[in-house]
Amino acid sequence: MPKTTEETKQSAQKPGNRYDRSEWAGAFGDLGTLIPFIVGYITIMKLNPLGVLFMFGILLIGSGLYYKTPIPIQPMKAIGGAAITQAAVITPGMVWGAGIFTGLFWLILGLTGTLNYVSKIATKPVIRGIVLGLGLLFIMEGTKMMKTDFIVAIIALLLTFLLLTNKRVPAMFALIIFGIIAALVKDPGLLKELATIHLSFQLPQFALGHITWSDFVTGTLVLGIPQIPLTLGNAVIAITVENNRLFPEHPVTEKKIAISQGIMNLISPIFGGIPMCHGAGGMAGHVRFGARTGGSLVILGGILLTVGLCFSSSILLLFKIFPASVLGVILFFAGLELAVSARDVGREKSDYYTLLVTAGFSLWNMGIGFIAGLVMQEMLKRKIFKV
């Protein structure tokens, strides 16, 4: 059936994916969170690198092609942090069980329309407070990583500021090159190690057969449920607002994001992938370094998919070329990008109070920050609190 004039206009107003220099630079804007969690899962949890990278690659490509904006695929931080720090008692099966629970939870919430009620009661100061809190968390975590090599971090920081708006030389490319040089200077033997990398094609293995009912229950209680508040604040509400603010021609809803996260977490454990989400911080990182379409995700997904299928046995060696201090700089700038977006919260003093209360509690826990912001919002509206 031929398109109407109105449909043709709408199509013209919705640009597709690009794969230019800026998109390539923006593709690496989320490495500050991606690499540390992947390394932790592989080295401490002993997950198969092939399964982790394969599922990341597939889902990144899918997200980029579907949304056509840099809506990222990130590790779920509460689940990842708990699994890695409690690796003595947490098994891979529990991680995959937590992923299945998470997938079912968000799929049901999205399909039943329950999230519509949440989006109606959350005002701009509450939403911006969540984003500000997340931005501050990224800045603090970034500075912590930068301390591992302060001199390298300062040079990388200055380099990024100088090139941040440079269209000819994207800051991310300069950061990657500088990071590789810094890593080789600090550890000259790394060059010989990198020379041992070789092609070793493998296909991912089916992992669902390794999950027991006990894994599912324990993963749900210990890992999955504590993740819910963080996902609600960061990966449902905040990412929806940020996407619609930055890319109004490609709007999304909380319902669509929830369903998307449900589907991808039901798919990810099939071949040994980890629980994932659409974190707002990842979008900030991609955008800060040049991404403007889903092409950046397709690029990153293609790289991870190739590395997983062909070089999974050498993945930890490959990651050595990204010093923690340089990853900290990437995370730092993603945090700045998020925090700055809270500037349009409003003009009333009460708006700023709600913003700061939400952000302050979000530094502790995104879900608690969301609830604290709602309480503050209602207290001020009913004039129970006066500021």
N, C-alpha and C positions, 0 to 999 in steps of 0.2 A: 504494500500500500504506500503510495507516495507521501512524502512529508508535507505538512501544511506550511504556509509562510511563517507562522508563529514558531513552529517546531524548528524550522530552518534557522530563524533568528536566535533561538535558544542554543542551538548547536554551535552557532558561530561565536556566541558569547562564552562558551565553555571550552577553553583551550585544552588540547590533549597533552600528553606527556612529552617532555623534551629530554634530550640526552647530550646536551652541550657541555661546555667547560664548567659552567656554574653548577649544573646538576651533578657532574662528577665530583666537584669539590664538596658540595652539600651532602653527597652520599656518605661521606666519612664523618659527618658531624655528630654522630651518636656513638662513636667508638669509646668514649670515656666511660659509658655505662656497660656497653656491650662486651668489651674484652675482659674486664675484671670478673664479670659473672661467668662468662664462658670458661675462662681459665679455672675459676673456683670449682665449677661443676665437673670439669674434666680431671683436674689434678687431685682434688679432695674427695669429691663424690664418686670419682672413677666412672663417670658416664662416658659412653662411646662418642668420641668427637664427631664421627661421621653422622650419627643420628642427630646430634645437637645442631650441627652446621647445615645438614641437609634440610631439616624442617625450618630453620631460620630462613634459608635461602628461598624455599618454596613459598613460605608465607609472606616474606618481604616482596617478592615478585607479584604475588596475588594482590597484596594491599596496594601496591603502586599502580597496577593495571586497573583495579576496581575503583579506587577513590580518586586517582589522578591528582592527589595532593600528597605532601610528605607525612601522611599519617603512619607513624612508625610501628615496628614490631620490636618490643623490648622484653627482657626477662622480667617476670614478676618479682619485685624486690623483696617483699616480705617472705615469700616462699623461698627464694634463692638465698637470702641472708640466713634464714633459719636452717635450711638444708645444709648449707656449707659449714656453718658454725657448729652444727650438731651432727656432723657426718658420722660420728661413732655409732649413733643410734638410728639415723635416717638412711633408708635404703633407696636405691634408684626406683624400685617399685612404688614406694611411698610418694616420691616426686611425681611419677606418672599418674598415680591415683589422685593426687591433689589436682593435677591438670584436668583429669576427667571430671572431678567434682566441680571445679571452676567453670569448665565448659558447660556443664548441665545447668549450673546456677545462673550464669549470665544469659544463656539461651532462653531459659524459662522466664526470667525477669523481662527480657526484651520482648518475647512473643506475647506475654500476658499484658503488656502495657503498664506494668507496675512503675517503671521508671518515669512515666509521664507525671505522676504525682510529685516525685522528687524534683523534677525540673521546674515545676510550677512554684514550689515554695523557696527555691534557692535564688536570692536576689544577686545583683551584680557584685556588691561588696563581699558577699560570702564566696562567690565563685572566684573573684579576683584574689581573695584572701588565700584560697587553696593554691592558686597559681603562684602568688608571692611566696608562700611558705615553701612550695616545691623549689622555686628559684633559689631561695636562700639555702635550702638543703644542698642543692647542686653546687652553689658557690662554696659552702663550707667543706663539702666532700672534695671539691676540686682543689682548694687550698691545702687540704690535708695531703692529697696526692702530690701536689707541687713541692711539698716539703722534702720529698724523697731525694730530690736533687735541685736545690734552690736556685743555683746559678743557671742551669739549663732551663728551669721554669721561667725565670725572669727574662731571659733572652727570648724564649718562645712567646711569652706574654707581650713583650714589646713588639716583636715581629708581627704578631696577630693584630694588635692595635694599629700598627702602621699600614697593614694591608687589608684591613677589615672591609673597606669600601672599594678596594682596587678591583676593577673589572678584568684587567689584563692578567694580573697575577693573583689568583684566588688565595686567600690566607691559608686555607686548608692544605693546598699543595705545598706551600712554603713550610708549613708546620710538619708535614709528613717527611719532606726531604731533610729538614733540620733534625727531626727526631731520629731518623735513620743514621745521619752523620754522628749525632751525639751518642747513640747506642754503640756505634762502631769505634768511636774514639775512646769511650769508657771501657769497652770490652773488645780489644782487637781480635781476640780469638773467635769472636762471633762470626767473622767472615768465613773462617774455615768450617764452622758448624753449618752455616747457611749453604755452603757448597755441597753438603751431604744430602740436601733435600732432593728427593727424586719422585717421579710420577709413580703412583700406586693406586690404580683405579679400583674402587670397591663400591658395591651397592649396599644401601642401608638394610638392616635386619629388622624383621617384625618383632616389636617389643611387647605388645599387649599380652602375649602368652606368659610373660614373666610377672604379671601383676596378680597378686592374690587378693581375696576379699579382705584379708587383714591389712594389706598394703593400702587398699582403697579407704578403709575406715580410718586407719591411723593417719594417712596423708590428708584426709578431709579434716580431721579434728586438730591435728598439730600444725599443718601447713595451710590448707585451703581456707578454712574459716577466718583465721587472723588476717588473711590477705584481702578479704572483702571490702573493709572500709577504705583501704588505700586505693584499691581499684576503682571504687565508686567516685572518690574525690579526684584522683589524678587521671585515670584512664577511661572514665565515662563522662563526667561533668566537665572537667578542665579541658580535655582534648576536644570535646565538641565545641566549646566556646572559642578556643584558640583557632581551630580550623575555620570556623565560621567568621571569625574576626579577620583572619589573614586571607582567606580564600572564599569570599561570599558567593563566587560563581559556582563553587562546588560545596554547597552546604550539606551538613550531616545532622543527624538527630541522636539523642542519647539511646533511643531504641535501636537504631541501626548499628551504633558502636557496640552496644551490649550483645546484640545478636552476632555480630562479627567476632567478638572475643569469645563468645560461646562456641561458635563453629571451629575457630582455629585451635582452641584448647581441647576440643574433642579429636581433632586431626593430629595435633602435635605428638601425643604419646604413642601413636601407632608405630612410628619408626624410631622411638627413643628421644623425641624432642622434649624440651622443658616447658613449663607453664609460661605463657606469654601474654602481653597486654599492649594496648595502644597508648603508651605514656605520653603526656603532654611535654615532658622534658625532652623526649626524643625528637619531637617535631621542632622544638625550639633550637636544638642542636643542628638539625638538618637545615632549617631556614637561616640560622645565623651565618652559616658558611656557604650559602648560595642556592640551596634547593628551593624551587618554586613549583615543582610538579612531582607527580609520582615517579617520574623517570629516575630520580635519585634512589628510590627504594628498589627499583628494578635493577639498577646498576649494582648496588650493594648486595642485593639478593643473588644476582648472577655470580658475583665474586665469591660469596660464601658457599654457594652451591658447587661451584667449580673446585674451590679449596677442599670442601668436604668430600666430594666424590673422588678427587685425584690426589690430594695431599693431606688427608686427615691424619696420617701417621706422623706428619711433620708440623702439625698445627701449633704446638707449644713453642717450637723453634721459630716459626714465622712470627708469632706474637711478640717475640723478644725484640723485634725491631721497633716496637712502639714503647718507649720509656714511660713509666708511670707518671713522671713529672709532666710530660707532654700531653698524656691523656687527661691529666688534671687540668691543664689549660683549656682543653676542649670542653670539659665538664663545666669549668668556671664560666666560659662564655655562653654556654647553653643556659646556665643559671641566670646570668645577666639578662639574656633575651627574655626569659620568663618573668623575672622580677620587674623589668621595665614595663611590661604589658599591663601591670596593675595601676598605671598612672591615671587611667580614665575612670576611676572608681566613682567619682561624683564630687560635689562641692560641699556637701553638708559635713559637719564635724562628726555626726553620728555614723556616716558612711565610713569614715576613716577609722573610727573605733571598731566597727564591725570587721572591717578589713584586717586590722592589726590583731584583734582577738583571734580571728580565724587563722591568720598566718602564724601567730605565736603557737597556738595549739597544734597546727599542722606540722611544725618542726618536730613535735613528739609523735604524732600519728595523724595521717590525713583524715581518717574517719572521725576521730575525736575533734579535729579542727573544724570539720564540716558541721558536726553537732553543736560545738561551742559557738560557731558563727550564727547558726539558726537561732539558738537560745538568745544570744546577744541582740540579734535582729528583732526578735519578738519583744524582748524586754524594753528596747528603745521605742518600738512602735507603740506599745501599750503605755509608754511613759512610766513604767515601773523603775527603769534606770534613766537618769538624766545626765547628760555630759555637756 
